Amino acid sequence: VNLNSMLHEKWFEVTSKEKTTQLFKTLNSKFGTVKEYKLIDWQVKSIVGTNGGVYFSLKYTTQRTIKDTTDTFTLFKPSGSDTFYVLGYNAYADITEE
């Protein structure tokens, strides 16, 4: 999957394609590749008007080869569209357990 094709233009207003690629390379080198993941929480919010559409927040526990993470994705489906875009991503790892 080409992650850049799933990212919304608003993502690239904040983070360049080069930095996005580096982000995921760094994530994999520090915490390892994904072995397994499980959805643990989700939220949906619908907005009418300018920038209208449906916003989703999906939170996963992710088992990785080096260190497990909690990953949260913010997705957006614009009004009148069938396409979902990634607006945000956060990876959390408890580094105090080392």
C-alpha positions in Angstrom: 0.0 0.0 0.0 1.3 3.4 -0.9 0.7 5.4 2.3 1.2 8.7 0.6 -1.8 8.1 -1.6 -4.0 7.6 1.5 -2.9 10.9 3.2 -5.1 13.9 2.8 -3.7 17.2 1.3 -4.0 18.7 4.8 -1.4 16.2 6.0 1.1 17.5 3.5 0.4 21.1 4.5 2.1 20.2 7.8 4.5 17.4 6.9 6.3 16.9 3.6 6.3 13.5 1.7 10.0 13.2 2.5 9.4 13.7 6.3 6.4 11.3 6.2 8.6 8.6 4.6 11.3 9.2 7.2 8.7 9.1 10.0 7.6 5.6 9.2 11.2 4.4 8.6 12.2 5.7 12.0 9.2 4.2 13.6 10.0 0.8 12.2 13.7 1.0 13.1 13.0 2.0 16.7 10.0 -0.2 17.5 10.2 -2.9 14.7 7.7 -4.0 12.1 4.1 -4.7 13.0 3.4 -8.3 14.0 -0.2 -8.0 15.1 -2.7 -5.2 15.9 -6.1 -4.9 17.6 -8.7 -2.1 17.5 -9.3 -0.9 21.1 -11.3 2.3 20.7 -13.0 4.3 18.0 -15.0 7.5 17.6 -17.0 9.0 14.8 -17.9 12.7 14.3 -20.0 14.2 11.5 -19.5 17.8 10.5 -21.9 19.7 8.2 -20.8 22.8 6.2 -17.3 24.0 5.2 -14.9 21.1 5.4 -17.9 18.9 6.1 -17.7 15.1 6.2 -17.1 12.3 8.7 -14.1 12.2 11.0 -13.0 8.9 12.5 -10.5 8.2 15.3 -9.2 4.6 15.4 -7.0 3.5 18.3 -5.0 0.2 18.1 -2.7 -1.7 20.4 0.1 -2.8 18.1 2.6 -5.7 18.7 5.9 -4.9 17.0 9.1 -6.9 16.7 11.0 -4.6 19.1 8.6 -2.6 21.3 4.8 -2.5 21.3 3.0 0.8 20.5 -0.5 2.3 20.8 -1.3 3.8 17.4 -4.1 6.3 16.7 -5.3 7.2 13.2 -7.5 10.1 12.3 -9.4 9.5 9.1 -11.6 11.8 7.1 -14.3 11.1 4.5 -15.4 14.3 2.8 -19.1 14.9 2.2 -20.2 13.4 -1.1 -17.1 11.2 -1.4 -16.5 7.5 -1.1 -12.8 8.0 -0.3 -11.2 8.0 3.2 -8.0 9.9 3.9 -5.6 9.9 6.8 -5.4 13.3 8.4 -3.4 12.3 11.5 -1.3 9.6 13.0 0.2 9.1 16.5 2.3 6.3 17.8 2.9 6.0 21.6 5.3 3.6 23.3 6.0 3.5 27.1 9.7 3.9 27.2 9.8 3.9 31.0 9.4 0.1 30.9 12.9 -0.5 29.6 
